[in-house]
Amino acid sequence: ETGVTQTPRHLVMGMTNKKSLKCEQHLGHNAMYWYKQSAKKPLELMFVYSLEERVENNSVPSRFSPECPNSSHLFLHLHTLQPEDSALYLCASSTRDGPYEQYFGPGTRLTVT
Amino acid sequence: DQQVKQNSPSLSVQEGRISILNCDYTNSMFDYFLWYKKYPAEGPTFLISISSIKDKNEDGRFTVFLNKSAKHLSLHIVPSQPGDSAVYFCAAIGGTSYGKLTFGQGTILTVHP
């Protein structure tokens, strides 16, 4: 595998379910990010991890819980989501100290029913 | 308050002609700017970037221009090809906002054969 991979690519879950999104980067980067893209809205940064430490939490509701066990893996644990949480969830990675280009995975299309 | 704006939701261009995508920003702390391209069902792909110490950066068919006084940047694609049809996002970063790329809403580019 190369680049940034995300699984699953599609997920449908009920409001009472618990699920996790997984991201893996094969680029030797040491910073990882979760973004949310809703219809007709710009990409919204959710979380930033640098050297496996969370450095940014952009006022994200607690029903989204990130985890970064090492510099190559990032998870987003989901529980008791709302229908308005349906969106494309994108993972990205970069080097911590520049350049600032972030490399994205293909995303997980999440539908909450 | 949207700090990075792409005011044209869509642009249609004939193959072989120039495509010009525009982006405006309001935050004077931004000092690095990036363009991404996104196909449906894929994550954004990094295209080209520019630092605020420059006013132009070129990479093959892609050129980014930065006008700091007007807080405006543009992406020129010459010549445009049908494979360039995608959504284009500009993004900005700067100051102490490590890792925090701020994205515009995107412009859908369609290149007709």
Contacts between the chains, C-beta under 8 A, distances in Angstrom:
chain1	res1	chain2	res2	distance
A	4	B	43	7.2
A	6	B	43	7.8
A	31	B	99	5.8
A	33	B	99	6.6
A	40	B	105	7.4
A	41	B	105	7.1
A	42	B	2	7.2
A	42	B	4	7.4
A	42	B	89	7.6
A	42	B	102	7.9
A	42	B	103	4.5
A	42	B	104	6.0
A	42	B	105	4.9
A	42	B	106	7.2
A	43	B	44	7.5
A	43	B	89	7.1
A	43	B	101	7.9
A	43	B	103	4.3
A	45	B	100	5.9
A	45	B	101	6.9
A	45	B	102	8.0
A	48	B	98	7.7
A	48	B	99	4.4
A	48	B	100	7.1
A	50	B	98	7.4
A	50	B	99	6.7
A	55	B	98	7.1
A	55	B	99	6.9
A	56	B	99	6.5
A	56	B	100	6.6
A	90	B	43	5.4
A	90	B	44	7.4
A	91	B	43	8.0
A	92	B	43	7.6
A	94	B	99	7.2
A	99	B	49	7.3
A	100	B	32	5.3
A	100	B	34	7.0
A	100	B	49	7.3
A	100	B	93	5.2
A	100	B	101	7.3
A	101	B	34	6.3
A	101	B	46	4.8
A	101	B	49	6.2
A	102	B	46	7.3
A	102	B	101	6.1
A	103	B	46	6.4
A	104	B	36	7.8
A	104	B	43	3.3
A	104	B	44	4.8
A	104	B	45	7.3
A	105	B	43	5.1
A	106	B	41	7.1
A	106	B	42	5.3
A	106	B	43	4.9
A	107	B	41	7.9
A	107	B	42	7.6
A	107	B	43	5.3
A	109	B	41	8.0
